[in-house]
Amino acid sequence: MNCPNCGATLNEDSLFCTACGAKLEPALAPAPVKEPAPAKYANVCMQCGTPRAGEELFCKNCGASLQLIESEAQPAVSPEFPAPSAMADQVSVQPAPQPMPVQEQVPPAGPVYAQPAPGINPTFEAAPANLKEFVLRFGDERTQKTMKTASIILYVFAALNLVFALVSGNLPLDAAILAGLGYWYSRTYSNKCAIAFLAYAILSMVLALVYNGTLSGWLILILAVLIFTTTQKAQKAFNEYQRNGQIPMQ
C-alpha cells in the first residue's frame, strides 16, 4: 500500500503514513512531498508507548510525532534551583561584621543613692540600741509582759517603802533605791540593773536577819530572782543577735 500524500510504501495495517504522518483515507488529497528536516527521534512513542520499528518519524499506532523537540532534548533547569550563573548574579557579597566599639565606663565620683518617689518619706529601721528595744522588737510576748510588769512592781515597792518610812519616821532610803532601780530597769531592761536589784534583795534579807533576827523581804527577793532570770535569757539572745544577726528568741 502506498501513501496517497507522499507515495511512500506502507504496511497494510498502517492507519497513518510513517513518512509524512498523513491519515490514510481514500479521499485524502495528494500534497507535495515535504523533506523532513534532520532531527532526532525517540525510539518509543511518548503518547501511546508504541516502540519505533525502524526509521519512522511518526507513531504507526497513534500518529504522534516521534521527533524530539530541541527544548525537550536540553536538560530543563528547575525554577526552584536557578543556574549557577544566575545565582552568582543574584548573590551579593555582604561585608564582614565589625566589632562594636567598647565604651569605657567612668566610675561615679561618689556613692549614688536612689531617690524616693515624690510624697514618700523613706524610713530606715536601725539596729536595737539596748536590750529593751531588742525585747520590744524581737522578744516573745511572755518575756515582754514579764519585764513590763517587773518595772511596775518596782515602782509599787518604792511607793510602799516610802509610805512606811514616812509613817515610822525613818529615812526613805529603801524607797529611793527601789525607785532608782525601777526607773533604770524600765528605761533599758538592763542586765546590770537586774543584777543590782538581786544584790539589793539579798543584802536586805541579810541585814534584816542580823539586826532583827528575822528573815524578811521575801517578796522583793522573789521579784529580783524573776527579773534576773528573765533578763539573763533576753541578754543572751541580744548578745547572739549582735554577734551574728540571729534572733534566737523567736
C-alpha positions in Angstrom: 0.0 0.0 0.0 1.3 3.5 -0.9 0.6 6.8 0.9 -1.6 9.0 -1.3 0.2 12.0 0.1 3.9 11.2 -0.3 3.8 7.9 -2.2 5.8 6.0 0.5 5.3 2.3 0.7 3.3 1.4 3.8 2.1 -1.7 5.5 -1.5 -2.8 5.1 -2.3 -2.3 8.8 -1.0 1.3 9.0 -3.6 3.9 9.8 -1.2 6.8 9.2 1.7 7.3 6.9 5.1 6.7 8.6 6.8 9.1 6.2 4.6 12.1 6.3 2.1 11.4 9.1 -0.9 11.8 6.8 -4.1 9.8 7.7 -4.6 7.0 5.3 -8.0 7.7 3.8 -9.2 7.2 0.2 -10.5 10.8 -0.1 -7.1 12.3 1.1 -6.0 14.8 -1.4 -2.4 14.5 -2.6 0.1 17.1 -1.3 3.6 17.9 -2.2 6.2 15.8 -0.6 8.0 17.6 2.3 11.5 16.9 3.1 11.9 16.1 6.8 14.5 18.2 8.5 17.3 16.3 10.1 16.3 15.8 13.7 16.5 13.3 16.5 13.6 10.9 17.0 12.5 8.9 20.0 12.6 5.1 20.0 9.3 4.9 21.8 6.1 7.0 21.2 5.7 9.4 24.0 1.9 9.4 23.6 0.9 5.7 23.4 4.2 3.9 24.1 4.5 2.0 20.8 8.1 1.2 20.0 9.7 2.6 16.9 10.3 -0.3 14.4 12.7 1.5 12.0 13.1 5.0 10.7 9.6 6.1 11.3 9.0 9.8 12.0 5.5 9.3 13.4 4.0 6.6 15.5 2.3 4.0 13.4 -0.4 3.4 16.1 -1.5 6.9 17.1 0.3 9.2 14.5 2.1 11.2 17.1 5.4 12.8 16.1 8.5 10.9 17.2 10.7 14.0 16.7 12.4 15.2 19.8 11.8 18.9 20.3 15.0 20.8 20.9 13.7 22.3 24.2 12.9 18.8 25.4 16.3 17.5 24.4 18.1 20.0 26.5 18.0 19.5 30.3 15.5 21.7 31.9 16.5 23.8 34.8 14.2 23.8 37.8 12.9 27.2 38.7 13.5 26.4 42.4 17.2 25.9 41.7 18.5 28.6 39.3 21.5 28.1 37.2 24.9 28.7 38.9 25.5 31.8 36.8 22.1 33.3 37.7 22.7 32.5 41.4 26.1 34.2 41.2 24.4 37.3 39.7 21.8 37.4 42.5 24.1 36.8 45.5 25.7 40.0 46.7 28.8 39.9 48.8 28.0 41.2 52.3 30.7 42.9 54.3 32.1 41.2 57.4 30.5 42.4 60.6 32.7 44.8 62.5 33.0 44.6 66.3 31.2 47.2 68.4 33.4 49.8 70.0 33.8 49.3 73.7 32.9 52.3 75.7 34.8 52.9 78.9 32.6 53.3 82.0 33.7 56.1 84.1 33.1 55.4 87.8 31.0 57.9 89.7 32.8 60.4 91.8 30.8 59.4 94.9 28.2 57.0 96.1 24.9 57.1 94.2 21.7 56.8 96.2 18.3 56.1 94.9 15.8 58.9 95.2 12.5 58.2 96.8 9.3 58.8 94.9 7.5 62.1 95.5 5.3 62.1 98.5 7.1 59.1 100.1 9.2 59.5 103.2 11.7 56.6 103.4 12.1 55.0 106.8 15.3 53.2 107.9 15.0 50.8 110.8 18.2 50.9 112.8 19.5 48.0 114.9 18.3 47.9 118.6 20.4 50.2 120.8 19.8 48.4 124.0 18.1 45.3 125.5 14.7 47.0 125.8 14.5 47.8 122.1 15.6 44.3 121.3 12.9 42.7 123.5 10.1 45.0 122.3 11.0 44.3 118.6 12.0 40.6 118.6 11.1 39.2 122.1 8.2 36.8 122.7 5.0 38.0 124.4 5.7 36.3 127.7 9.1 38.0 128.1 7.7 41.4 127.2 4.9 41.1 129.7 7.3 39.9 132.5 9.7 42.7 132.1 7.0 45.4 131.8 5.2 44.0 134.9 8.5 43.8 136.9 9.2 47.5 136.1 5.7 48.5 137.5 6.2 46.3 140.6 9.5 48.0 141.4 7.7 51.4 141.5 5.0 49.9 143.7 7.6 48.6 146.2 9.3 52.0 146.1 5.9 53.7 146.9 5.2 51.2 149.8 8.6 51.7 151.3 8.2 55.5 151.1 4.9 55.3 152.9 6.4 53.0 155.6 9.3 55.4 156.1 7.1 58.4 156.5 4.9 56.6 159.0 7.8 55.3 161.0 9.8 58.4 160.8 12.8 56.7 159.1 14.7 57.9 156.2 13.2 56.7 152.8 16.5 55.2 151.7 15.0 51.9 150.5 12.2 53.8 148.7 14.9 55.9 146.8 16.9 52.8 145.9 13.8 50.9 144.6 12.6 54.0 142.7 16.0 54.4 141.1 16.2 50.7 140.1 12.7 50.8 138.7 13.5 53.9 136.6 16.7 52.3 135.4 15.1 49.0 134.5 12.0 50.5 132.9 14.1 52.6 130.5 16.6 49.9 129.3 15.8 46.4 130.8 19.5 46.4 131.7 21.1 43.2 132.9 23.3 45.2 135.2 20.1 46.7 136.8 18.7 43.2 137.3 22.0 42.1 139.0 22.0 45.2 141.2 18.3 44.6 142.2 19.1 40.9 143.1 22.1 42.0 145.2 19.9 44.6 146.9 17.3 42.0 147.8 19.8 39.6 149.2 21.6 42.3 151.2 18.2 43.5 152.6 17.4 40.0 153.9 20.9 39.6 155.4 20.6 43.0 157.2 17.1 42.1 158.5 18.4 38.8 159.8 21.4 40.5 161.5 19.6 43.4 163.1 16.1 42.0 163.7 16.8 38.3 163.8 14.1 37.5 161.2 14.1 36.8 157.5 12.0 39.4 155.8 11.8 40.8 152.3 10.7 37.5 150.6 8.6 39.3 148.0 11.4 41.5 146.9 13.8 38.5 146.7 11.2 36.6 144.6 10.8 39.5 142.2 14.5 40.0 142.0 15.1 36.4 141.0 12.3 36.6 138.4 13.7 39.8 136.9 17.3 38.3 136.9 16.4 35.0 135.2 14.2 36.7 132.5 16.8 39.4 131.9 19.6 36.9 131.6 17.8 35.0 129.0 17.0 38.1 127.0 20.6 39.4 127.3 21.9 36.1 125.9 19.7 36.4 122.9 20.7 40.0 122.5 24.4 39.1 122.5 23.8 36.4 119.9 22.0 39.0 117.7 24.8 41.4 118.0 27.3 38.7 117.1 25.8 37.1 114.0 22.5 38.8 113.4 20.4 35.8 114.5 17.2 36.1 116.7 17.1 33.1 118.9 14.2 34.4 121.0 11.7 33.8 118.1 
